[in-house]
Amino acid sequence: MQISSEGIKVGHPDIVADMIAANVIATILDREKKKGMTLDTMPHCGVEVFLGKGLCVVGGEVSTRAWIDLDKCVRDTVLSIGYNDSAVGLNANSLGVFNAIIPQSPDINIGTRADAGKYKEIGAGDQGIMYGFACDETPELLPLPFVLVNRMMRAFESCKNPLFAPDGKGQVSVDYDEKTGKPVRLVKVLMSNSIDYRYAKGKNACAIEKLAKQIAFESLKGWADKKTEFFFNPTGEWKAVNSCSAADSGVTGRKLVAQLYGGYPGAQLGGGAVVNKSPEKVDCSAAFGARYVAKNIVAAGLASKCSVQLAYAIGIAKPFSIYVNTFGTGKLDDEKLEKLIEKHFDLTPAGMIQKFDLLNSDIYRRIPRTLFLDNYPWEKTDTAKLLKKDAKVK
């Protein structure tokens, strides 16, 4: 039984779009902070980005007291990724930036402010269903294929070899024991990366593939072995000049599977895009909240695998419903876990904003790479002991 997960480099056009949207929100948060931002005065943002050949359209809805230089924000983001020349598929210096942002609907805005609206609280910015997932396959309490493919993506991003241009994707396949359900070995590795031949220095395709294999296998230490199959640029060629938006458009939210658990079976997706929204929108905050809950349940030893569903109604703070599935691995009934969640976790937008520091602009600038594999507040297991004690299980 093989399970695969995919990952993306930050230079993939869809992630570039995510990075632009997240940096727009981060820049607004920086400006709002200088104005004495509180939960009542926080900005409300839903930013969408389309990246095409030589063009970036930034649209969506924003309610803020701040002004930002959108053109500069977009260009700085794209430059920081390494897109400074058309030879690598995108040049931030010549990019056309079109501003299509409009004010947020007052009917939505009133339901997300504690000083206004029907319930006088920060209600959910929209209705929606979000999922969180955790399992005990890795120290991070994430699926092994997801962890491995992201390790490889970060290795190619940080290798400092300009031969490997910013745009790239990867995939790994892990063999699982059918009786125990545990991972056994890494079977296949796929790496696709655009090549900037200005830095090839006489290297042919075989030499480039050998170098790519070295980077990949070093990052996959402990799981890759001599029998692991490696595939690099399987079409045979990927020139950097034909990468990013020169060859493929970028759109916010289009890489949710790769960002959220890598397509691991049982780790469902819900809601919409995460990194392009301010945190009163539960697509953002509850994606982190559900992950935090699931991770703490597994860390407490109450299950070896756990999925948590949170549902919300627009304008109402508390979850509409909570559903838990431990896939038969739970130490107590899933219904009892649901009651523990209601008791020990504040899953209102305000509670999650404060718990996870979601008005921190630094967090927004980091999350498009991966929503979990970092020292984020929602990755803490600080509620695990309390859950274990209350559950009264050994």
C-alpha positions in Angstrom: 0.0 0.0 0.0 1.5 3.3 -1.1 0.5 6.8 -0.1 1.8 9.9 -1.9 1.9 13.5 -1.1 2.8 16.5 -3.2 4.6 19.7 -2.2 5.5 23.0 -3.9 8.4 25.4 -3.8 7.6 29.0 -2.9 8.4 30.0 -6.5 5.4 28.1 -7.9 3.0 30.7 -9.5 0.1 29.7 -7.2 2.3 30.1 -4.1 3.6 33.4 -5.5 0.0 34.5 -5.7 -0.5 33.4 -2.1 2.7 35.2 -1.0 1.5 38.4 -2.6 -1.9 38.2 -0.9 -0.4 37.3 2.5 2.1 40.1 2.2 -0.6 42.6 1.4 -2.4 41.6 4.6 0.9 41.7 6.6 1.7 45.2 5.3 -1.8 46.4 6.3 -1.4 44.8 9.8 1.9 46.7 10.2 0.3 50.0 9.3 -2.7 49.3 11.6 -0.4 48.3 14.5 1.0 51.8 14.3 -2.5 53.2 14.7 -3.1 51.2 17.9 -4.9 48.3 16.4 -7.3 46.3 18.7 -9.7 43.4 18.0 -12.4 46.0 17.5 -10.3 48.0 14.9 -8.5 45.2 13.2 -8.6 45.2 9.4 -10.9 42.8 7.5 -9.4 41.4 4.4 -10.1 38.9 1.6 -7.4 39.4 -1.0 -7.4 37.5 -4.3 -4.4 37.5 -6.7 -4.2 36.4 -10.3 -0.7 36.2 -11.8 -0.4 36.0 -15.6 2.4 36.6 -18.1 3.7 40.0 -17.1 0.5 40.9 -15.2 -0.6 40.8 -11.5 -4.2 41.5 -10.7 -4.9 42.1 -7.0 -8.6 42.1 -6.1 -10.9 41.3 -3.2 -12.4 43.2 -0.4 -10.6 45.2 2.3 -11.8 47.2 5.3 -8.9 49.1 6.9 -7.8 52.5 8.2 -4.4 52.1 6.6 -3.0 53.0 3.2 -0.3 50.8 1.6 1.7 51.1 -1.6 0.2 48.1 -3.3 2.5 48.3 -6.3 5.6 48.3 -4.1 4.2 45.5 -1.9 3.6 43.2 -4.9 7.0 43.9 -6.5 8.9 43.5 -3.2 7.2 40.1 -2.6 8.0 38.8 -6.1 11.6 40.0 -5.9 12.1 38.4 -2.5 11.3 35.0 -4.1 14.0 35.5 -6.7 12.0 36.7 -9.7 14.1 39.5 -11.0 14.6 38.6 -14.7 12.4 37.2 -17.5 15.1 34.5 -17.8 13.5 32.8 -14.8 9.9 33.2 -16.0 8.9 36.4 -14.1 10.4 39.9 -13.6 9.0 41.9 -10.8 10.7 45.1 -12.1 8.6 45.0 -15.3 5.4 43.4 -13.9 2.2 45.2 -14.5 0.2 45.6 -11.3 -3.6 46.1 -11.5 -5.5 47.2 -8.3 -9.1 45.8 -8.2 -9.6 45.9 -4.4 -13.0 47.2 -3.2 -14.3 47.9 0.4 -15.8 45.0 2.3 -19.5 44.7 2.2 -21.1 46.5 5.2 -23.4 43.5 5.7 -20.4 41.3 6.3 -18.4 43.9 8.2 -21.1 44.4 10.8 -21.1 40.7 11.8 -17.4 40.6 12.4 -17.1 43.6 14.8 -17.4 43.3 18.5 -18.8 46.8 18.8 -21.6 46.3 16.3 -23.8 43.7 14.8 -26.6 41.5 16.1 -24.5 39.6 18.7 -22.0 42.3 19.8 -19.1 39.9 19.2 -16.5 39.1 16.6 -18.5 36.7 14.6 -17.3 34.3 11.9 -16.5 36.2 8.7 -18.3 33.7 6.7 -20.1 30.4 7.0 -17.9 27.4 6.3 -16.5 24.0 7.3 -12.8 23.6 8.2 -10.9 20.4 9.0 -7.8 19.7 11.1 -5.7 16.6 11.1 -3.0 14.9 13.1 -1.4 11.5 13.3 1.5 9.9 15.2 3.7 9.0 12.1 6.2 11.8 12.8 7.4 14.0 15.7 5.5 16.8 14.1 2.3 14.7 14.4 1.8 15.0 10.6 1.7 12.4 7.9 5.1 11.1 6.9 4.7 11.7 3.1 3.7 15.4 3.8 6.7 16.0 6.1 9.2 14.4 3.6 8.0 16.2 0.5 8.1 19.5 2.4 11.6 18.8 3.6 12.6 18.3 0.0 10.9 21.5 -1.1 12.7 23.6 1.5 16.0 21.9 0.6 15.8 23.0 -3.0 14.7 26.5 -1.9 17.8 26.8 0.4 20.4 25.0 -1.7 21.8 28.4 -2.9 22.4 27.0 -6.3 21.0 29.5 -8.9 20.9 26.6 -11.4 17.7 25.6 -9.7 15.3 28.5 -10.5 12.4 29.4 -8.0 9.6 27.4 -9.6 9.3 23.7 -8.6 7.1 20.9 -7.4 7.7 17.6 -5.7 6.0 14.4 -4.8 6.9 11.3 -2.7 5.4 7.9 -2.3 5.7 5.9 1.0 5.1 2.2 1.4 2.8 1.4 4.4 2.3 -1.9 6.2 -1.2 -3.1 5.4 -1.6 -4.8 8.8 -0.3 -2.0 11.1 -0.9 1.0 8.8 2.5 2.3 9.7 5.0 3.7 7.1 7.8 1.3 6.1 10.0 2.9 3.5 10.2 5.7 0.9 9.5 4.1 -2.5 9.5 6.9 -5.0 10.6 10.5 -5.2 9.6 13.0 -7.9 11.3 16.4 -8.3 10.4 18.9 -11.0 12.4 22.1 -11.0 12.9 24.8 -13.6 16.6 25.1 -14.7 18.3 28.4 -15.3 20.9 27.4 -17.9 22.8 30.6 -17.4 24.4 28.9 -14.5 24.8 25.4 -16.0 28.5 25.9 -16.6 28.7 23.1 -19.1 26.6 20.7 -17.1 24.4 18.4 -19.2 21.1 16.9 -18.3 22.6 13.9 -16.5 24.9 16.1 -14.4 22.0 18.3 -13.4 19.8 15.3 -12.5 22.7 13.9 -10.4 23.0 17.2 -8.5 19.2 17.3 -8.0 19.2 13.7 -6.7 22.0 14.6 -4.2 19.9 17.5 -2.8 16.8 15.4 -2.6 18.3 12.4 -1.0 20.2 14.4 1.6 17.0 16.0 2.7 15.3 12.6 2.9 17.9 11.0 5.1 16.6 8.1 7.2 13.9 7.2 4.6 15.6 7.2 1.2 17.7 4.2 0.4 19.4 2.6 -2.6 16.1 1.1 -3.8 14.2 4.4 -3.7 13.4 5.5 -7.3 14.1 9.0 -8.2 12.5 11.0 -11.1 13.6 14.4 -12.2 11.9 16.7 -14.7 10.1 13.7 -16.2 9.1 15.5 -19.5 12.9 15.7 -20.1 13.2 19.5 -20.0 12.1 22.5 -18.0 13.8 25.7 -18.9 13.4 28.5 -16.3 12.4 30.9 -19.1 9.4 28.7 -19.5 8.5 28.7 -15.8 6.2 30.5 -13.4 3.7 32.8 -15.0 5.5 32.7 -18.3 4.1 29.2 -18.7 1.4 28.8 -16.0 -1.0 31.3 -14.3 -1.0 31.7 -10.6 -4.1 32.0 -8.5 -4.6 32.3 -4.7 -5.9 29.2 -2.9 -5.2 26.8 -5.7 -2.6 24.7 -3.8 -4.7 23.9 -0.7 -4.1 20.2 -1.0 -0.3 20.7 -1.0 -0.4 23.2 1.9 -3.0 21.2 3.9 -1.6 17.7 4.6 -0.5 17.0 1.0 -3.5 14.9 0.0 -3.1 12.3 2.8 -6.1 10.0 3.0 -8.4 11.0 5.9 -7.1 14.5 6.0 -10.0 16.3 4.4 -10.1 19.9 3.2 -12.9 22.4 3.9 -13.6 26.0 3.6 -11.5 28.0 1.1 -8.2 29.6 0.7 -6.4 30.3 4.0 -3.4 32.7 3.7 -5.3 35.4 1.8 -7.8 36.2 4.5 -7.7 38.2 7.8 -8.3 35.9 10.8 -11.9 36.8 11.6 -12.6 34.7 8.5 -12.7 31.2 9.8 -11.3 29.8 6.6 -8.1 31.1 8.0 -8.3 31.0 11.8 -10.3 27.7 12.1 -8.0 25.9 9.7 -5.3 26.5 12.4 -7.7 25.9 15.3 -8.9 22.6 14.0 -5.2 21.5 13.4 -4.4 22.6 17.0 -7.2 20.6 18.5 -6.4 17.5 16.5 -2.7 17.7 17.3 -3.3 18.1 21.0 -5.7 15.1 21.0 -3.0 12.9 19.4 -0.2 14.4 21.6 -2.3 13.5 24.7 -2.3 9.9 23.5 -6.1 9.9 23.1 -5.8 8.7 19.5 -3.1 7.9 17.0 -5.0 9.6 14.2 -7.6 12.3 14.5 -9.6 14.5 12.1 -11.6 17.5 13.5 -14.4 19.2 11.7 -15.5 22.7 12.7 -18.5 24.4 11.1 -19.4 28.1 11.5 -22.3 30.4 10.6 -21.5 34.0 9.5 -21.7 36.5 12.3 -21.8 33.9 15.0 -18.7 33.3 17.1 -19.0 29.8 18.4 -18.7 26.8 16.1 -22.1 25.7 14.6 -21.0 22.1 15.2 -17.9 20.0 16.1 -17.2 16.6 14.7 -14.4 14.2 15.5 -13.2 11.1 13.7 -10.3 9.0 15.2 -10.6 6.3 12.6 -11.0 3.6 15.3 -7.8 4.6 17.1 -9.4 6.6 19.9 -8.9 5.7 23.6 -12.5 7.0 24.2 -15.5 7.5 22.1 -15.4 10.3 19.5 -18.5 11.9 21.0 -16.7 12.2 24.3 -13.8 13.9 22.6 -16.2 16.4 21.1 -17.4 17.3 24.6 -13.7 17.7 25.7 -13.1 20.0 22.8 -16.1 22.2 23.7 -14.8 22.4 27.3 -11.1 23.1 26.8 -10.8 25.0 23.5 -11.9 28.5 22.7 -12.7 28.2 18.9 -14.3 31.6 18.5 -12.6 34.0 16.0 -11.5 36.2 18.9 -10.2 33.3 20.9 -8.2 31.9 18.0 -6.9 35.3 17.0 -5.5 35.8 20.5 -4.3 32.3 21.1 -2.5 32.0 17.8 -1.3 35.6 17.5 -3.0 36.0 14.2 -2.6 39.8 14.0 1.2 39.2 13.8 2.4 40.3 10.3 5.4 38.0 10.6 3.2 34.9 10.7 1.3 36.0 7.6 4.6 36.4 5.7 5.6 32.9 6.6 2.4 30.8 6.2 2.2 30.4 2.4 5.2 28.0 2.4 3.5 25.6 4.7 0.7 26.1 7.3 2.1 23.7 9.9 5.9 22.9 9.6 7.2 25.8 11.6 7.1 27.1 15.2 3.6 28.5 14.8 1.4 28.9 18.0 -1.1 26.4 16.6 1.6 23.8 16.5 2.0 23.8 20.3 0.8 20.8 22.3 0.2 22.9 25.5 -3.3 21.5 26.1 -2.4 17.8 25.7 -1.8 17.2 29.5 -5.1 18.8 30.4 -6.9 16.7 27.9 -5.3 13.5 29.1 -6.1 14.3 32.7 -9.7 15.2 32.0 -10.1 12.1 29.8 -9.0 9.9 32.6 -7.2 7.4 30.4 -3.8 5.8 30.9 
